[in-house]
Amino acid sequence: MAWDEWEQLKSQAAERQSTQMQLNQYPADQGGDGTQGDLVAGQQDLEAVGRAAHDLFVDFTNYSGHARVASEAAAGGLKGEGFALGGALEHVTERWSQQTKTLLDACAHISNHLRFTKNQHAADESYIAGAVSSIALLDEGFDDRKGH
């Protein structure tokens, strides 16, 4: 095969491939009202997520503590009797404790963040309502001076 023929085949293959490529996304210009997607999360949804994270935190703290204590006791007993499995179970128990802490931290973070967000939105709503009310009062006073 000659070099020119190789270059021609590469060029043809590149042309075929470029016409076949399609990205899985929305077109750049959709028009309409500018909304994209259909993901909606209301206040009730967010409260349910926060509640579930809090419940998981409480329940998992309780149950994982029982599992850790039982595993530590079993590991100590096995090690005391000279079984190699005792050391392995001790290692698993240590990893369990680390992973439990990670999960509990994540649950607490989710719950706390959603609680903070809810409170911040309530404060923002209150501020906006007050600002709109004061603007409305100023407008009414301004209209009264003109004799309207």
Backbone as CSV, one residue per row, in Angstrom:
resi,resn,N_x,N_y,N_z,CA_x,CA_y,CA_z,C_x,C_y,C_z
1,MET,0.855,-1.172,0.000,0.000,0.000,0.000,0.894,1.226,0.000
2,ALA,0.600,2.161,-0.880,1.385,3.381,-0.984,0.975,4.355,0.111
3,TRP,1.902,5.281,0.394,1.643,6.284,1.441,0.423,7.131,1.112
4,ASP,0.270,7.525,-0.133,-0.879,8.351,-0.545,-2.193,7.602,-0.322
5,GLU,-2.178,6.315,-0.632,-3.391,5.518,-0.447,-3.730,5.432,1.045
6,TRP,-2.729,5.269,1.897,-2.937,5.217,3.350,-3.537,6.521,3.858
7,GLU,-3.004,7.642,3.410,-3.515,8.952,3.815,-4.954,9.146,3.354
8,GLN,-5.283,8.684,2.168,-6.647,8.801,1.646,-7.610,7.959,2.492
9,LEU,-7.215,6.741,2.861,-8.068,5.896,3.693,-8.278,6.512,5.080
10,LYS,-7.235,7.091,5.650,-7.370,7.753,6.956,-8.330,8.938,6.856
11,SER,-8.238,9.687,5.806,-9.104,10.844,5.605,-10.557,10.421,5.457
12,GLN,-10.792,9.370,4.691,-12.164,8.864,4.511,-12.741,8.345,5.827
13,ALA,-11.918,7.654,6.580,-12.377,7.135,7.872,-12.710,8.272,8.827
14,ALA,-11.904,9.319,8.814,-12.159,10.467,9.685,-13.455,11.174,9.296
15,GLU,-13.735,11.278,8.006,-14.976,11.904,7.551,-16.189,11.090,7.975
16,ARG,-16.116,9.789,7.835,-17.234,8.926,8.249,-17.460,9.016,9.750
17,GLN,-16.389,9.049,10.498,-16.516,9.080,11.957,-17.100,10.416,12.418
18,SER,-16.704,11.512,11.816,-17.196,12.813,12.263,-18.685,12.975,11.974
19,THR,-19.185,12.349,10.908,-20.613,12.459,10.619,-21.433,11.529,11.488
20,GLN,-20.804,10.541,12.106,-21.534,9.593,12.936,-21.557,10.010,14.407
21,MET,-20.679,10.924,14.811,-20.608,11.306,16.210,-21.824,12.141,16.598
22,GLN,-22.390,11.816,17.746,-23.522,12.571,18.256,-23.388,12.651,19.762
23,LEU,-23.437,13.871,20.289,-23.352,14.048,21.729,-24.734,13.913,22.332
24,ASN,-24.800,13.346,23.492,-26.062,13.155,24.184,-26.322,14.390,25.045
25,GLN,-26.871,15.434,24.441,-27.164,16.672,25.154,-28.249,17.437,24.435
26,TYR,-28.745,18.456,25.106,-29.734,19.326,24.479,-29.056,20.201,23.443
27,PRO,-29.773,20.593,22.402,-29.200,21.558,21.463,-28.908,22.870,22.190
28,ALA,-27.951,23.626,21.682,-27.537,24.857,22.352,-28.665,25.877,22.420
29,ASP,-29.452,26.044,21.358,-30.519,27.033,21.342,-31.856,26.315,21.382
30,GLN,-32.509,26.349,22.558,-33.777,25.650,22.703,-34.965,26.564,22.526
31,GLY,-34.759,27.859,22.655,-35.903,28.772,22.585,-36.810,28.567,23.773
32,GLY,-38.048,28.926,23.660,-39.026,28.709,24.729,-38.776,29.598,25.921
33,ASP,-39.135,29.085,27.091,-39.060,29.903,28.295,-37.703,29.819,28.993
34,GLY,-36.740,29.140,28.437,-35.405,29.101,28.996,-35.200,28.053,30.074
35,THR,-36.215,27.262,30.406,-36.030,26.224,31.409,-35.416,25.005,30.762
36,GLN,-34.632,24.291,31.535,-34.010,23.073,31.041,-34.281,21.951,32.019
37,GLY,-34.518,20.770,31.512,-34.682,19.602,32.358,-36.009,19.592,33.082
38,ASP,-36.207,18.541,33.845,-37.470,18.404,34.557,-37.252,18.075,36.029
39,LEU,-36.041,18.313,36.546,-35.756,18.046,37.946,-36.323,19.170,38.796
40,VAL,-37.199,18.803,39.707,-37.806,19.768,40.607,-37.705,19.207,42.019
41,ALA,-37.239,20.016,42.936,-37.166,19.611,44.341,-37.836,20.690,45.168
42,GLY,-38.979,20.359,45.737,-39.706,21.301,46.564,-39.262,21.235,48.006
43,GLN,-39.800,22.134,48.818,-39.444,22.201,50.228,-39.740,20.883,50.945
44,GLN,-40.868,20.255,50.620,-41.214,18.984,51.265,-40.200,17.893,50.921
45,ASP,-39.737,17.895,49.672,-38.723,16.912,49.265,-37.435,17.113,50.052
46,LEU,-37.013,18.363,50.169,-35.777,18.652,50.888,-35.908,18.327,52.379
47,GLU,-37.070,18.620,52.949,-37.292,18.274,54.352,-37.240,16.763,54.550
48,ALA,-37.798,16.004,53.612,-37.777,14.540,53.712,-36.344,14.015,53.638
49,VAL,-35.523,14.594,52.782,-34.123,14.174,52.679,-33.390,14.495,53.980
50,GLY,-33.594,15.690,54.498,-32.950,16.071,55.752,-33.382,15.188,56.912
51,ARG,-34.664,14.883,56.963,-35.192,14.008,58.022,-34.600,12.599,57.894
52,ALA,-34.525,12.083,56.667,-33.966,10.745,56.442,-32.484,10.707,56.838
53,ALA,-31.741,11.763,56.511,-30.322,11.818,56.887,-30.180,11.846,58.407
54,HIS,-31.030,12.612,59.073,-30.980,12.671,60.534,-31.343,11.319,61.151
55,ASP,-32.407,10.691,60.645,-32.819,9.379,61.159,-31.723,8.335,60.947
56,LEU,-31.089,8.360,59.770,-29.996,7.421,59.503,-28.848,7.668,60.473
57,PHE,-28.548,8.925,60.734,-27.488,9.267,61.674,-27.775,8.665,63.047
58,VAL,-28.983,8.891,63.552,-29.351,8.404,64.883,-29.347,6.876,64.937
59,ASP,-30.023,6.251,63.987,-30.120,4.785,63.993,-28.767,4.118,63.773
60,PHE,-28.009,4.629,62.810,-26.733,3.995,62.501,-25.737,4.178,63.634
61,THR,-25.802,5.315,64.333,-24.934,5.506,65.500,-25.194,4.415,66.526
62,ASN,-26.456,4.146,66.774,-26.836,3.137,67.757,-26.410,1.731,67.319
63,TYR,-26.827,1.328,66.135,-26.568,-0.040,65.678,-25.092,-0.299,65.384
64,SER,-24.401,0.674,64.818,-22.988,0.454,64.521,-22.174,0.374,65.803
65,GLY,-22.610,1.094,66.829,-21.916,0.995,68.116,-22.012,-0.403,68.696
66,HIS,-23.199,-1.005,68.613,-23.361,-2.383,69.097,-22.479,-3.345,68.298
67,ALA,-22.446,-3.180,66.992,-21.636,-4.059,66.134,-20.154,-3.903,66.452
68,ARG,-19.717,-2.658,66.672,-18.311,-2.420,66.970,-17.905,-3.069,68.295
69,VAL,-18.722,-2.881,69.320,-18.412,-3.452,70.634,-18.357,-4.978,70.559
70,ALA,-19.336,-5.586,69.901,-19.362,-7.049,69.775,-18.152,-7.552,68.982
71,SER,-17.790,-6.853,67.915,-16.648,-7.274,67.097,-15.338,-7.130,67.862
72,GLU,-15.206,-6.022,68.621,-13.989,-5.845,69.419,-13.856,-6.953,70.463
73,ALA,-14.969,-7.314,71.095,-14.938,-8.384,72.099,-14.564,-9.713,71.451
74,ALA,-15.144,-9.982,70.284,-14.835,-11.238,69.586,-13.376,-11.256,69.152
75,ALA,-12.881,-10.131,68.639,-11.483,-10.067,68.201,-10.549,-10.289,69.377
76,GLY,-10.861,-9.661,70.511,-10.019,-9.837,71.702,-10.019,-11.276,72.186
77,GLY,-11.194,-11.896,72.179,-11.285,-13.293,72.600,-10.501,-14.217,71.688
78,LEU,-10.628,-14.018,70.389,-9.912,-14.865,69.434,-8.394,-14.664,69.536
79,LYS,-7.974,-13.408,69.667,-6.535,-13.133,69.808,-5.992,-13.751,71.083
80,GLY,-6.797,-13.650,72.157,-6.377,-14.217,73.438,-6.192,-15.728,73.382
81,GLU,-6.924,-16.379,72.523,-6.817,-17.840,72.371,-5.777,-18.230,71.327
82,GLY,-5.096,-17.213,70.735,-4.032,-17.499,69.785,-4.487,-17.679,68.348
83,PHE,-5.719,-17.320,68.029,-6.209,-17.440,66.653,-5.806,-16.220,65.832
84,ALA,-5.271,-16.466,64.634,-4.899,-15.372,63.735,-6.123,-14.580,63.292
85,LEU,-7.256,-15.237,63.295,-8.497,-14.569,62.898,-8.803,-13.386,63.810
86,GLY,-8.335,-13.438,65.060,-8.573,-12.334,65.994,-7.945,-11.037,65.511
87,GLY,-6.716,-11.108,65.012,-6.046,-9.920,64.471,-6.746,-9.389,63.231
88,ALA,-7.202,-10.303,62.393,-7.916,-9.896,61.182,-9.238,-9.223,61.541
89,LEU,-9.957,-9.778,62.504,-11.221,-9.186,62.925,-10.988,-7.825,63.584
90,GLU,-9.890,-7.703,64.306,-9.536,-6.410,64.905,-9.303,-5.359,63.821
91,HIS,-8.606,-5.763,62.753,-8.363,-4.851,61.627,-9.686,-4.439,60.967
92,VAL,-10.575,-5.405,60.758,-11.880,-5.116,60.164,-12.667,-4.159,61.052
93,THR,-12.590,-4.354,62.358,-13.307,-3.500,63.300,-12.785,-2.060,63.235
94,GLU,-11.471,-1.905,63.110,-10.894,-0.561,62.984,-11.386,0.117,61.702
95,ARG,-11.366,-0.616,60.597,-11.858,-0.052,59.321,-13.344,0.268,59.429
96,TRP,-14.110,-0.599,60.101,-15.542,-0.371,60.300,-15.757,0.958,61.024
97,SER,-14.967,1.200,62.057,-15.100,2.438,62.827,-14.791,3.657,61.972
98,GLN,-13.759,3.558,61.143,-13.412,4.676,60.263,-14.523,4.940,59.246
99,GLN,-15.033,3.892,58.636,-16.085,4.048,57.629,-17.383,4.553,58.264
100,THR,-17.659,4.083,59.482,-18.848,4.548,60.200,-18.761,6.041,60.451
101,LYS,-17.589,6.504,60.876,-17.403,7.937,61.130,-17.626,8.737,59.849
102,THR,-17.130,8.238,58.728,-17.311,8.926,57.446,-18.788,9.030,57.090
103,LEU,-19.516,7.925,57.237,-20.945,7.933,56.924,-21.713,8.864,57.856
104,LEU,-21.413,8.816,59.136,-22.108,9.672,60.095,-21.809,11.153,59.839
105,ASP,-20.568,11.462,59.483,-20.221,12.845,59.140,-21.012,13.318,57.925
106,ALA,-21.150,12.449,56.927,-21.904,12.816,55.723,-23.377,13.040,56.045
107,CYS,-23.958,12.175,56.857,-25.366,12.335,57.245,-25.575,13.631,58.008
108,ALA,-24.680,13.921,58.943,-24.786,15.154,59.723,-24.639,16.367,58.818
109,HIS,-23.713,16.298,57.870,-23.506,17.416,56.951,-24.758,17.678,56.119
110,ILE,-25.362,16.628,55.589,-26.575,16.777,54.780,-27.695,17.375,55.616
111,SER,-27.935,16.805,56.777,-29.009,17.273,57.645,-28.788,18.729,58.052
112,ASN,-27.582,19.048,58.491,-27.282,20.417,58.927,-27.369,21.409,57.783
113,HIS,-26.881,21.018,56.616,-26.913,21.932,55.468,-28.354,22.233,55.058
114,LEU,-29.187,21.212,55.019,-30.579,21.436,54.630,-31.317,22.276,55.676
115,ARG,-31.014,22.067,56.954,-31.627,22.884,58.009,-31.174,24.339,57.864
116,PHE,-29.873,24.548,57.627,-29.359,25.898,57.437,-30.002,26.560,56.227
117,THR,-30.105,25.808,55.125,-30.699,26.350,53.901,-32.143,26.753,54.138
118,LYS,-32.900,25.924,54.836,-34.297,26.242,55.124,-34.386,27.529,55.935
119,ASN,-33.571,27.644,56.974,-33.586,28.847,57.808,-33.143,30.084,57.035
120,GLN,-32.137,29.919,56.177,-31.647,31.057,55.391,-32.706,31.536,54.405
121,HIS,-33.404,30.595,53.769,-34.468,30.987,52.835,-35.599,31.694,53.570
122,ALA,-35.929,31.241,54.767,-36.976,31.903,55.553,-36.540,33.327,55.904
123,ALA,-35.281,33.491,56.275,-34.768,34.834,56.584,-34.776,35.718,55.337
124,ASP,-34.390,35.163,54.192,-34.411,35.924,52.946,-35.832,36.353,52.584
125,GLU,-36.788,35.435,52.735,-38.188,35.766,52.448,-38.677,36.899,53.335
126,SER,-38.324,36.833,54.609,-38.730,37.869,55.554,-38.116,39.216,55.166
127,TYR,-36.843,39.215,54.825,-36.166,40.444,54.417,-36.814,41.036,53.160
128,ILE,-37.077,40.178,52.180,-37.682,40.650,50.923,-39.072,41.212,51.176
129,ALA,-39.853,40.530,52.000,-41.206,41.014,52.310,-41.135,42.370,52.989
130,GLY,-40.195,42.538,53.905,-40.033,43.833,54.577,-39.599,44.923,53.610
131,ALA,-38.666,44.591,52.723,-38.195,45.577,51.756,-39.310,45.989,50.804
132,VAL,-40.098,45.022,50.331,-41.204,45.333,49.419,-42.254,46.179,50.139
133,SER,-42.536,45.851,51.403,-43.517,46.623,52.174,-43.054,48.061,52.348
134,SER,-41.772,48.258,52.653,-41.274,49.626,52.844,-41.296,50.403,51.534
135,ILE,-41.033,49.736,50.429,-41.104,50.412,49.127,-42.545,50.794,48.829
136,ALA,-43.469,49.889,49.135,-44.886,50.174,48.903,-45.338,51.361,49.750
137,LEU,-44.891,51.439,51.003,-45.258,52.561,51.870,-44.676,53.863,51.344
138,LEU,-43.441,53.806,50.863,-42.831,55.016,50.292,-43.597,55.479,49.060
139,ASP,-43.999,54.525,48.210,-44.764,54.871,47.016,-46.100,55.490,47.379
140,GLU,-46.764,54.966,48.405,-48.052,55.518,48.830,-47.866,56.935,49.337
141,GLY,-46.835,57.181,50.109,-46.554,58.517,50.618,-46.233,59.477,49.488
142,PHE,-45.527,59.004,48.495,-45.188,59.819,47.344,-46.445,60.185,46.557
143,ASP,-47.342,59.234,46.375,-48.593,59.477,45.668,-49.468,60.479,46.426
144,ASP,-49.474,60.416,47.757,-50.293,61.332,48.568,-49.807,62.769,48.402
145,ARG,-48.534,62.995,48.233,-48.008,64.355,48.087,-48.414,64.965,46.745
146,LYS,-48.646,64.127,45.764,-49.034,64.644,44.461,-50.540,64.888,44.386
147,GLY,-51.241,64.478,45.395,-52.684,64.662,45.376,-53.416,63.546,44.690
148,HIS,-52.789,62.420,44.491,-53.444,61.267,43.859,-54.147,60.419,44.856
